[in-house]
Every structure is written in structure tokens, then in C-alpha cells.
Amino acid sequence: MAYRNGTYVAFHANGTNIPGKSDIDYYNLMKAWTAKTDDEFTMNNSHDKAAAVRDSSKKATLRASLLERLRNSKNMVLIIGETTALDDDWVPFEIEKAVDIYKLPIIAAYTATGKPIRNPSALQAFWPSALTIRINNGTANIIHIPFKKVALMDAISQFSHKALPLGRGLGIYSDEAYVGFGIEG
């Protein structure tokens, strides 16, 4: 049995690791927040727990590594940017395995808005089909938040495979929670 204490972060790399060209920038920002010691943001990064895999690795090797990382995770942060819905490779695979096999809650963090998310369905155009399918069939447990440090910190600490968000795929924070986070809108 795997020790499931990590946070798995999924994002659309858009075929590049060049800064400014994909959502890898947001993942790197989360890693930088974790590395800083002058605030409370912490994340036990599941990607640090498995052997590194180069982009040139065979697909089967990468797949096995991703599955190992998911198996050791308590939740998944899905960074949702402008191109996430276009991903037809790794993000759909990660969502499918996270929800269908490992029963991970998804923290859907939207980069396009800094405001409270009150109607996740209005953001459906940003969802990859694997996410839409699992929301529609009721198998995904998701909290939808803006990509904001304080909201991410709360969701990562609160939700796990043992403590799922409410809302069967369309979970949101209350207005009071957003006030507490200092996120207005």
C-alpha cells in the first residue's frame, strides 16, 4: 500500500518547457512558493517522489512514472489555463487515472481569473474532455478555485482521498471563505 501524502500537479505543457509558453510556469511558481521559508505555503510534491523522467523517455517509461506518482498522492492540482482543453495526451491520462483508479480529489486552479469561482460550469470551455466526462457522470470530486496562493494552500491542506470536496464535480468555496482568503470579486 502506497503512503499517499503527496500533491500531484497536472498542467498542459503545450509541447514545451520554455518559460512563458505553457502552464509549466504556474507549476514552477508553486514549487517556488514551497521552497520559500518565509510563509506558510507547503506542498509535498508527488513529482519529487519518483525518479525523474526526461522528455525524451519512452512513453511507457513516462506512463509508469506518472502512475507511481499518482499512486503516492492524496490529491491532484489541475492547473487550468487557456490551452488545457486542447491537451489530448497527458492531462486527460492523468485525470482519468486520478479519478477512476486512485479516487483523488481534483483542485481545479484556473489561471485566467483571480476572482472567486461561483459557477464552475461557466468555465467548461477550459476543461479537457476527460474532466467534462467525469464531472457529467458524477465520478469526479473537484473544488474549483482561482490560481491564488492562499486558495491553493487551503485546498491542498484540506482535501484528500479521505476528505473529498462536496459538490460532485462542481464544488466551490463559500463567499465567506473567499473573504477569509482576501480574494474579492
C-alpha positions in Angstrom: 0.0 0.0 0.0 1.4 3.4 -1.0 1.9 6.1 1.5 -0.4 8.8 0.0 0.7 12.2 1.2 1.8 14.0 -1.9 0.1 16.5 -4.2 0.2 15.6 -7.8 0.3 18.7 -10.1 -1.0 18.3 -13.7 -0.8 21.0 -16.4 -0.7 21.4 -20.1 2.9 21.7 -21.2 1.9 22.6 -24.7 4.8 20.6 -26.0 7.4 22.9 -24.5 9.3 23.7 -21.3 10.2 27.2 -22.4 9.1 29.8 -19.8 6.1 31.9 -20.9 4.9 29.3 -23.4 2.9 26.9 -21.2 1.3 26.3 -17.8 4.6 24.9 -16.6 5.2 28.5 -15.4 2.4 28.1 -12.8 3.8 24.7 -11.7 7.2 26.3 -11.2 5.6 29.1 -9.3 4.1 26.5 -6.9 7.5 24.9 -6.5 9.0 28.4 -5.7 6.3 29.1 -3.1 7.1 25.7 -1.5 10.9 26.5 -1.5 10.4 29.8 0.3 10.6 29.5 4.0 9.1 32.9 5.0 5.5 31.9 4.6 3.1 29.0 5.2 2.7 27.6 1.7 3.8 24.0 1.6 3.2 21.2 -0.8 4.6 17.7 -0.7 5.2 17.4 -4.4 4.5 13.9 -5.8 6.8 14.6 -8.7 9.7 14.8 -6.3 9.0 11.3 -5.0 9.6 9.3 -8.2 12.6 9.0 -10.4 12.9 11.9 -12.9 12.0 11.1 -16.4 13.3 13.1 -19.3 11.1 14.4 -22.1 12.9 12.0 -24.5 12.0 8.9 -22.4 9.8 6.3 -24.0 6.1 6.8 -23.5 5.8 3.6 -21.5 8.5 4.7 -19.1 6.8 8.1 -18.6 3.4 6.4 -18.1 4.8 4.1 -15.4 6.4 7.0 -13.6 3.3 9.1 -13.7 1.2 6.2 -12.3 3.7 5.8 -9.5 3.4 9.5 -8.6 -0.4 9.3 -8.7 -0.4 6.2 -6.5 1.5 8.2 -3.9 -0.7 11.2 -4.0 -3.5 12.4 -1.7 -4.9 15.0 -4.2 -4.3 16.5 -7.6 -3.9 20.1 -8.5 -5.0 20.6 -12.1 -3.7 23.9 -13.4 -6.3 25.0 -15.9 -5.1 27.6 -18.4 -6.2 28.8 -21.8 -4.9 25.7 -23.6 -5.7 23.0 -21.2 -8.8 21.9 -23.1 -6.6 21.3 -26.1 -4.4 18.7 -24.4 -5.3 15.3 -25.8 -2.3 13.4 -24.3 -1.0 13.5 -20.8 -3.5 15.7 -18.9 -6.5 13.5 -20.0 -4.5 10.4 -19.0 -3.7 12.0 -15.6 -7.3 13.0 -14.9 -8.6 9.5 -15.9 -6.2 7.7 -13.6 -6.5 10.2 -10.8 -10.3 9.9 -10.7 -11.1 6.4 -12.0 -8.3 4.4 -10.3 -6.8 6.4 -7.4 -10.0 8.3 -6.4 -8.1 11.6 -5.9 -10.0 14.8 -5.5 -9.0 17.5 -8.0 -8.2 21.0 -7.1 -9.0 22.8 -10.4 -7.0 26.0 -10.3 -7.9 28.5 -13.0 -5.1 30.8 -14.2 -7.4 33.1 -16.2 -9.2 34.5 -13.2 -8.2 35.9 -9.9 -11.7 36.2 -8.7 -13.9 33.8 -6.7 -15.3 31.0 -8.7 -19.0 30.7 -8.1 -20.2 28.9 -11.2 -17.7 26.3 -12.4 -19.9 25.3 -15.3 -19.3 28.7 -16.9 -15.6 27.7 -17.2 -16.4 24.4 -19.1 -14.7 25.7 -22.2 -11.4 25.4 -20.4 -11.9 21.8 -19.4 -10.3 18.9 -21.2 -12.9 16.3 -22.2 -11.7 13.8 -19.6 -12.6 16.3 -16.9 -16.0 17.1 -18.5 -16.9 13.5 -18.8 -16.1 12.8 -15.1 -18.0 15.9 -13.9 -21.0 14.9 -16.0 -21.1 11.3 -14.8 -20.6 12.3 -11.2 -17.3 10.4 -10.6 -15.0 13.4 -10.1 -14.7 15.2 -6.7 -13.5 18.7 -7.6 -13.1 22.1 -5.9 -12.8 24.9 -8.4 -10.6 27.8 -7.3 -8.7 30.7 -8.9 -5.0 30.1 -9.1 -4.2 32.1 -6.0 -1.6 31.0 -3.4 -3.9 31.2 -0.3 -6.7 29.3 -2.0 -4.3 26.6 -3.2 -2.8 26.4 0.2 -6.2 25.8 1.8 -7.4 23.3 -0.7 -4.1 21.3 -0.7 -4.2 21.0 3.1 -8.0 20.3 3.3 -8.8 17.9 0.5 -7.5 14.3 0.1 -8.6 10.9 -1.0 -10.0 10.6 2.6 -11.6 14.1 2.7 -13.3 14.9 -0.6 -14.8 18.3 -1.6 -18.6 18.5 -1.8 -20.5 19.2 -5.0 -19.8 16.1 -7.0 -17.6 17.8 -9.6 -18.7 21.3 -9.2 -17.5 22.1 -5.7 -16.8 25.8 -4.8 -15.7 27.7 -1.7 -18.3 29.8 0.1 -18.2 33.6 -0.1 -17.1 33.6 3.5 -14.1 31.5 2.6 -13.1 33.9 -0.2 -13.4 36.8 2.3 -11.1 35.0 4.7 -8.7 34.4 1.8 -8.7 38.1 0.9 -9.9 37.3 -2.6 -12.6 39.7 -3.7 -14.8 39.8 -6.8 
